Amino acid sequence: MVFDFGGGIVASEKIKQVLDEVQAQIKRDKKYIELVSTVEYLIELVEPSKRDKFREALNNAESIEDVNELIKALKLQIGAQGAKKYILSQ
């Protein structure tokens, strides 16, 4: 079977499958990059004495799921810092 991608570009089903796989990988990579950027931003909100541990965890992350778990931990840490600051200001 042959597919017309417009502009006179025609590709076989096998080529279309390869292109779909490449596009899926690019989408996964894009999501990973966005998540890593989010983690790097959140790490800057963590008190300095704890940043290295979070950076180490980011460097050891092996999947998007690992990065999502790290984001959860960062949110807890930032929340705890806010609670501590609130309590101490009372």
SVG drawing of the C-alpha trace seen along z (x, -y; Angstrom):
<svg xmlns="http://www.w3.org/2000/svg" viewBox="-2 -36 27 38">
<polyline fill="none" stroke="black" stroke-width="0.4" points="0.0,0.0 1.2,-3.5 0.5,-6.7 0.5,-10.3 1.8,-12.7 1.0,-15.7 3.5,-17.8 4.1,-14.8 5.7,-12.7 4.5,-9.1 5.7,-6.4 5.0,-2.8 3.3,-1.3 6.7,-0.2 8.1,-3.8 4.9,-5.2 5.4,-2.8 9.0,-3.9 8.0,-7.6 5.2,-6.9 7.7,-5.3 10.1,-8.2 7.3,-10.7 6.3,-8.7 9.9,-8.7 10.2,-12.5 6.9,-13.0 8.3,-10.9 11.6,-12.8 9.7,-16.1 7.7,-15.1 10.8,-13.9 12.6,-17.2 9.6,-19.2 9.5,-17.2 13.3,-17.5 13.0,-21.3 10.1,-21.3 12.2,-19.4 15.2,-21.7 12.9,-24.7 11.4,-23.0 14.9,-22.1 15.7,-25.8 12.7,-26.3 14.1,-23.7 16.3,-24.9 19.9,-24.9 21.0,-22.2 18.7,-19.6 19.2,-20.5 22.1,-18.2 20.0,-15.1 17.3,-16.1 19.8,-16.8 21.3,-13.3 17.9,-11.7 17.2,-13.5 20.6,-12.4 19.7,-8.8 16.2,-8.9 15.8,-6.2 12.2,-6.9 9.4,-9.4 7.8,-7.6 11.0,-8.2 10.8,-11.9 7.1,-12.1 7.9,-10.5 10.7,-13.1 8.2,-15.9 5.9,-14.4 8.7,-14.4 9.7,-18.0 6.1,-19.2 6.1,-17.6 9.4,-19.1 8.4,-22.6 5.0,-22.2 6.9,-21.2 9.2,-24.2 6.1,-26.5 4.4,-24.9 7.6,-25.3 8.0,-28.9 4.3,-29.6 4.5,-27.9 7.7,-29.7 6.2,-33.1 3.3,-32.6"/>
</svg>
